[in-house]
Amino acid sequence: LKVQGVLEDSTKFGAKLTLVDLAGSERIKKTGAQGSRRQEGININKGLFILGQVVSALAEQRPKYKRKPPYRDSKLTRLLQDSLGGNSRTIMVACVSPADFNLDETINTLRYATSARNIKNTATRNVIKSISPEEAAKIQRENQLLAAQVKELQETIRKMSLEESAPSVASTESSESDDHLGEVVITESKEV
């Protein structure tokens, strides 16, 4: 669900609400699924596995073991990328079963919820304020002025590097006795 609007002071805002029921892992031995239901269970397990990897990568506190979350490995994690590691507030509800035959799933769910709890997101307001046409023209003129300054500075640097490299080549040709100095000058001109 995406909501966009404009406040009284002509400030634009946008919000997104994502609700996902992960449904738990599908144990093929327990469900006895066959055919297309079996393939669906395999796909669910793959998505949950990748989601577990993303949660582990985001929850890792030690800098030595930090890695990039594999968001692109699954459609589920790609859809939840903003909610998991972005500028958002995320609430996760983990449902467990007290039955003995669900003990493995309950322990896995609690481990997953524990690592998901370690993810630290900071939500900030992304507000887009509308500007008048005069302000837009002023900003555009400023951008053009800055672009011209950058171009002028780049041209100055290019001219300076050409001036420095020309005498260094001439000095290496004229002074055959001081080969070491000529080599240093050539190396310095290449670095500029």
N, C-alpha and C positions, 0 to 999 in steps of 0.2 A: 504494500500500500504506500503510495507516494502522495504527499500533500505539499502543495506549493501555494503561496499566498503573498499578500502585501499588507503590511501593518499600516496604522494611521499615519505615521511619519514617512510614508512611501518607501519603507525598507522592505525588500523582498526576503522571503525565507523559504526554506524547503526542508521537508522531513520525510523519513522513510521508516516504515514499520515492517519487519520481517518476522513471520511466525513459522517455525519449522517443527514438525513432529518427526523425530529421527527413528522412531519405531523399534529401536534395538536391533541387535544382530540377529540374523536368520541362521539358525543351526539346521542344516539340511537333514541331519540324522533325527533331530527332534520333530521337525515339521513333516518329514516324509514327502517333501515337495518333489514333483517331477515335471519335466517339460519346461514350459514357459515360466511357471512359478519358480522352478529351480533356478533358471537363468536370472529371474528378477531378484531372488535371494542373493545370488552371487554378486549382482550389481550393487545391491544395498550394502553388502559386506565390504565391497571395494570402496564405496563412498565413505563408509564409516571408518575404514582403515586409514584412508587419506586424511579424513577429518581429525583422526587421532594424531597423525603425524603433524598436522598444522597446529593443533592445540599444544602438542609437546614442544614444537619449535618456538611458539609464542610464549609459553610458560617458562622456558628455560631462563634461569636467573644468572647462571655462571657465564661470563663473557667468553671464556675459552670454548664452551660447547654451543654457543649461539649459532644458529644456522637460519637460512632463509626459508620461510614457510612455503611448502609446495602447493600454493593455491591453485595453480593451473592443472594439476593432475586429476581433478575431479570436477564435475559440474556443480556438485553440492558445495564444495569449498570455494569455488569461483563465485557462486551466488552469495555465500556468507562472508566473503572477504571483508566487506565494510563492517559487518557486525563483529567479526572476530578480532581483527587487528587494526581497525580504522578509527575514525573519529565518531565513536558511538557509545551508547550505554547498552550493555547486553545482560540479559537475565537468562539463566539456564536452570531448568527444573529437571532434576534427575529422579526418575521413578524406579523404585526397587520392589522386589517381591520377597515376602518373608518365607516362601515355600522352600523346602529343602532341595527340590530338584532344580531350582533356579539360582542356587548358591553361586555358581561360577559367573553367571550374568550379573548378579547383584554386586559381586566383588569387582568385576570389570567396570561396571557403571560407576561405582564409588571411586575407583582409581581415576577414571576419566574425569569425573566431576571435580576431584581434588586438583588435577592438573589444570582444568579449565578455570578454576577459582584463582590460580596464580597468574592469570593473564591480567596485565594492567593496561587499561585504556583510559585516556583522558578525553572526555567529550567537551568540545568547545562550540560556541555558536558561530556558524558560518553565515554572516549577514551581508547581503549585497545591498548597498545603499544606492538609490537612483541619483544620478547627477544631472544637472541642467545642461543644456546645449552649450552654454558659455563655458562651464567648467570642462566639458569634454573638449572644446576647441582649445582651451588653455593647456590641457594635458597633452593634446596632440602637438601643439607648437613646442612644448617643452621636450617631448620625445624627439621631434625633428631636430631641435637644437642640440640635444645630447648625441644623436646619431651623427650629426655633422662634426661635433667635437671628437668623437671616437674616430671618425674617418681621418680627420686632420692629424690626430695623435699617431695613428697607424702609419700615415704617410711620413711623418717626422721620424718615427722609429726606423722605417725602411731606408730613408735617406741617410740617417746616422750610421746604420749598419753597413751601407754601401761605402760611405766615406771612410769608416774604420777598416774595412777589408781591403780597400785599394792601397793605402800606404803600407800595410803589413806585407802584401805580396811584393811591392817594390823594395822594401827594406830587406827581404830575404834574398832577392836577386842581387842587390848591390853589396851586401856584406857577406862574402863567402867565408870569412874567417870566424864569424860568430854564428855558426849553424844552430847552436842550442837556442839562442835568443829568437831566431827566426821561427823555429818550431813552436815555441811558446806563443808567439804572436799569432801564428796561424791557428793554433788550437783555440785561443781566446776568441778570435774572430768567428770561428765556426759555432761557438756556444752562443753568441749574441744572435 
